[in-house]
Amino acid sequence: MNSGKVLLGALAGLTAGALLGILFAGEKGSDTRKKIAKKGEGYTDVLKEKINEFLGGITEKFEKAKEEVSFFAGQGKTKSEESEKDVKVVPK
């Protein structure tokens, strides 16, 4: 069996269990909705933090790559200038 199918089945079972737990909970609907909203806020904060970390890492890697490209471009320009000095111009 494919591990993706196993994971999908486990997630479906978890979701079904959570929904049944909410439906058969002994609390009022308003209390349940408040609990869900509080949980959602916690997950939202964690998700925002993870996204910011991810974007920070991407930005850092981009800046490093940009610096490397500039460095290599500068080296290429220097080599090109050195080659031009070495070339003798032959008059017509």
PyRosetta script that sets phi, psi and omega in degrees:
from pyrosetta import init, pose_from_sequence

init()
pose = pose_from_sequence("MNSGKVLLGALAGLTAGALLGILFAGEKGSDTRKKIAKKGEGYTDVLKEKINEFLGGITEKFEKAKEEVSFFAGQGKTKSEESEKDVKVVPK")
pose.set_psi(1, 141.0)
pose.set_omega(1, -178.9)
pose.set_phi(2, -70.7)
pose.set_psi(2, 136.7)
pose.set_omega(2, -178.9)
pose.set_phi(3, -64.3)
pose.set_psi(3, -29.3)
pose.set_omega(3, 176.7)
pose.set_phi(4, -63.7)
pose.set_psi(4, -39.3)
pose.set_omega(4, 178.9)
pose.set_phi(5, -68.3)
pose.set_psi(5, -38.1)
pose.set_omega(5, 178.5)
pose.set_phi(6, -64.0)
pose.set_psi(6, -44.4)
pose.set_omega(6, 179.2)
pose.set_phi(7, -63.7)
pose.set_psi(7, -42.8)
pose.set_omega(7, 178.6)
pose.set_phi(8, -62.6)
pose.set_psi(8, -41.9)
pose.set_omega(8, 177.5)
pose.set_phi(9, -63.7)
pose.set_psi(9, -40.6)
pose.set_omega(9, 179.1)
pose.set_phi(10, -65.5)
pose.set_psi(10, -42.2)
pose.set_omega(10, 178.3)
pose.set_phi(11, -65.2)
pose.set_psi(11, -39.8)
pose.set_omega(11, 178.3)
pose.set_phi(12, -63.8)
pose.set_psi(12, -41.9)
pose.set_omega(12, 178.3)
pose.set_phi(13, -64.8)
pose.set_psi(13, -40.8)
pose.set_omega(13, 178.2)
pose.set_phi(14, -63.9)
pose.set_psi(14, -43.8)
pose.set_omega(14, 179.3)
pose.set_phi(15, -64.1)
pose.set_psi(15, -45.1)
pose.set_omega(15, 179.5)
pose.set_phi(16, -61.7)
pose.set_psi(16, -41.8)
pose.set_omega(16, 178.9)
pose.set_phi(17, -63.3)
pose.set_psi(17, -41.5)
pose.set_omega(17, 179.5)
pose.set_phi(18, -64.8)
pose.set_psi(18, -42.8)
pose.set_omega(18, 179.3)
pose.set_phi(19, -64.3)
pose.set_psi(19, -43.1)
pose.set_omega(19, 178.3)
pose.set_phi(20, -64.8)
pose.set_psi(20, -37.5)
pose.set_omega(20, 177.8)
pose.set_phi(21, -62.9)
pose.set_psi(21, -39.7)
pose.set_omega(21, 178.1)
pose.set_phi(22, -68.0)
pose.set_psi(22, -42.6)
pose.set_omega(22, -178.3)
pose.set_phi(23, -64.3)
pose.set_psi(23, -37.5)
pose.set_omega(23, -175.8)
pose.set_phi(24, -100.8)
pose.set_psi(24, 12.7)
pose.set_omega(24, 178.7)
pose.set_phi(25, -67.0)
pose.set_psi(25, 148.5)
pose.set_omega(25, -178.5)
pose.set_phi(26, -85.5)
pose.set_psi(26, 6.5)
pose.set_omega(26, -177.9)
pose.set_phi(27, -97.3)
pose.set_psi(27, 163.1)
pose.set_omega(27, 176.5)
pose.set_phi(28, -68.1)
pose.set_psi(28, 154.6)
pose.set_omega(28, -179.8)
pose.set_phi(29, -60.1)
pose.set_psi(29, -38.8)
pose.set_omega(29, -179.1)
pose.set_phi(30, -64.5)
pose.set_psi(30, -39.2)
pose.set_omega(30, 177.8)
pose.set_phi(31, -65.0)
pose.set_psi(31, -42.2)
pose.set_omega(31, 179.5)
pose.set_phi(32, -63.7)
pose.set_psi(32, -43.0)
pose.set_omega(32, 179.2)
pose.set_phi(33, -62.8)
pose.set_psi(33, -38.7)
pose.set_omega(33, 177.5)
pose.set_phi(34, -63.4)
pose.set_psi(34, -42.0)
pose.set_omega(34, 179.0)
pose.set_phi(35, -63.9)
pose.set_psi(35, -42.6)
pose.set_omega(35, 179.3)
pose.set_phi(36, -63.6)
pose.set_psi(36, -41.6)
pose.set_omega(36, -180.0)
pose.set_phi(37, -63.7)
pose.set_psi(37, -41.9)
pose.set_omega(37, 179.0)
pose.set_phi(38, -63.6)
pose.set_psi(38, -42.8)
pose.set_omega(38, 177.8)
pose.set_phi(39, -62.1)
pose.set_psi(39, -42.0)
pose.set_omega(39, -179.6)
pose.set_phi(40, -61.8)
pose.set_psi(40, -39.1)
pose.set_omega(40, 178.3)
pose.set_phi(41, -63.4)
pose.set_psi(41, -41.2)
pose.set_omega(41, 178.4)
pose.set_phi(42, -62.4)
pose.set_psi(42, -44.2)
pose.set_omega(42, 179.1)
pose.set_phi(43, -67.1)
pose.set_psi(43, -35.8)
pose.set_omega(43, 179.4)
pose.set_phi(44, -63.1)
pose.set_psi(44, -44.4)
pose.set_omega(44, 179.3)
pose.set_phi(45, -62.1)
pose.set_psi(45, -44.0)
pose.set_omega(45, 179.5)
pose.set_phi(46, -64.4)
pose.set_psi(46, -42.3)
pose.set_omega(46, -179.8)
pose.set_phi(47, -63.6)
pose.set_psi(47, -43.1)
pose.set_omega(47, 177.7)
pose.set_phi(48, -60.3)
pose.set_psi(48, -42.8)
pose.set_omega(48, 179.9)
pose.set_phi(49, -62.6)
pose.set_psi(49, -44.2)
pose.set_omega(49, 179.9)
pose.set_phi(50, -65.0)
pose.set_psi(50, -40.1)
pose.set_omega(50, 178.8)
pose.set_phi(51, -65.0)
pose.set_psi(51, -42.5)
pose.set_omega(51, 178.0)
pose.set_phi(52, -62.8)
pose.set_psi(52, -40.0)
pose.set_omega(52, 176.8)
pose.set_phi(53, -63.2)
pose.set_psi(53, -44.0)
pose.set_omega(53, -179.6)
pose.set_phi(54, -61.9)
pose.set_psi(54, -48.2)
pose.set_omega(54, -179.5)
pose.set_phi(55, -64.9)
pose.set_psi(55, -36.7)
pose.set_omega(55, 176.9)
pose.set_phi(56, -62.6)
pose.set_psi(56, -42.1)
pose.set_omega(56, 178.1)
pose.set_phi(57, -65.1)
pose.set_psi(57, -42.1)
pose.set_omega(57, 178.8)
pose.set_phi(58, -64.0)
pose.set_psi(58, -43.8)
pose.set_omega(58, 179.9)
pose.set_phi(59, -61.9)
pose.set_psi(59, -43.1)
pose.set_omega(59, 179.4)
pose.set_phi(60, -62.0)
pose.set_psi(60, -44.2)
pose.set_omega(60, 179.0)
pose.set_phi(61, -65.7)
pose.set_psi(61, -38.3)
pose.set_omega(61, 178.7)
pose.set_phi(62, -63.3)
pose.set_psi(62, -45.6)
pose.set_omega(62, 179.8)
pose.set_phi(63, -62.4)
pose.set_psi(63, -40.8)
pose.set_omega(63, 179.1)
pose.set_phi(64, -64.1)
pose.set_psi(64, -43.6)
pose.set_omega(64, 178.8)
pose.set_phi(65, -63.2)
pose.set_psi(65, -39.8)
pose.set_omega(65, 178.9)
pose.set_phi(66, -62.7)
pose.set_psi(66, -41.5)
pose.set_omega(66, 178.1)
pose.set_phi(67, -64.2)
pose.set_psi(67, -41.0)
pose.set_omega(67, 179.8)
pose.set_phi(68, -65.4)
pose.set_psi(68, -41.6)
pose.set_omega(68, 178.3)
pose.set_phi(69, -62.7)
pose.set_psi(69, -43.7)
pose.set_omega(69, 178.4)
pose.set_phi(70, -61.8)
pose.set_psi(70, -40.9)
pose.set_omega(70, 179.4)
pose.set_phi(71, -62.4)
pose.set_psi(71, -49.1)
pose.set_omega(71, -178.6)
pose.set_phi(72, -67.6)
pose.set_psi(72, -33.8)
pose.set_omega(72, 176.5)
pose.set_phi(73, -65.3)
pose.set_psi(73, -40.5)
pose.set_omega(73, 177.5)
pose.set_phi(74, -64.1)
pose.set_psi(74, -40.3)
pose.set_omega(74, 177.4)
pose.set_phi(75, -63.9)
pose.set_psi(75, -42.2)
pose.set_omega(75, 179.5)
pose.set_phi(76, -63.4)
pose.set_psi(76, -39.3)
pose.set_omega(76, 179.2)
pose.set_phi(77, -65.3)
pose.set_psi(77, -41.8)
pose.set_omega(77, 179.0)
pose.set_phi(78, -62.8)
pose.set_psi(78, -44.9)
pose.set_omega(78, 179.2)
pose.set_phi(79, -62.3)
pose.set_psi(79, -40.9)
pose.set_omega(79, 180.0)
pose.set_phi(80, -63.2)
pose.set_psi(80, -43.4)
pose.set_omega(80, 179.3)
pose.set_phi(81, -64.8)
pose.set_psi(81, -39.6)
pose.set_omega(81, 177.8)
pose.set_phi(82, -64.4)
pose.set_psi(82, -40.5)
pose.set_omega(82, 179.6)
pose.set_phi(83, -65.4)
pose.set_psi(83, -39.4)
pose.set_omega(83, 179.1)
pose.set_phi(84, -63.2)
pose.set_psi(84, -36.9)
pose.set_omega(84, 179.0)
pose.set_phi(85, -67.7)
pose.set_psi(85, -34.4)
pose.set_omega(85, -178.1)
pose.set_phi(86, -75.4)
pose.set_psi(86, -23.4)
pose.set_omega(86, -177.3)
pose.set_phi(87, -78.3)
pose.set_psi(87, 131.6)
pose.set_omega(87, 177.9)
pose.set_phi(88, -90.5)
pose.set_psi(88, 136.2)
pose.set_omega(88, 178.5)
pose.set_phi(89, -89.0)
pose.set_psi(89, 125.2)
pose.set_omega(89, -179.7)
pose.set_phi(90, -99.9)
pose.set_psi(90, 121.0)
pose.set_omega(90, 179.2)
pose.set_phi(91, -72.6)
pose.set_psi(91, 153.4)
pose.set_omega(91, -180.0)
pose.set_phi(92, -81.6)
pose.dump_pdb("model.pdb")
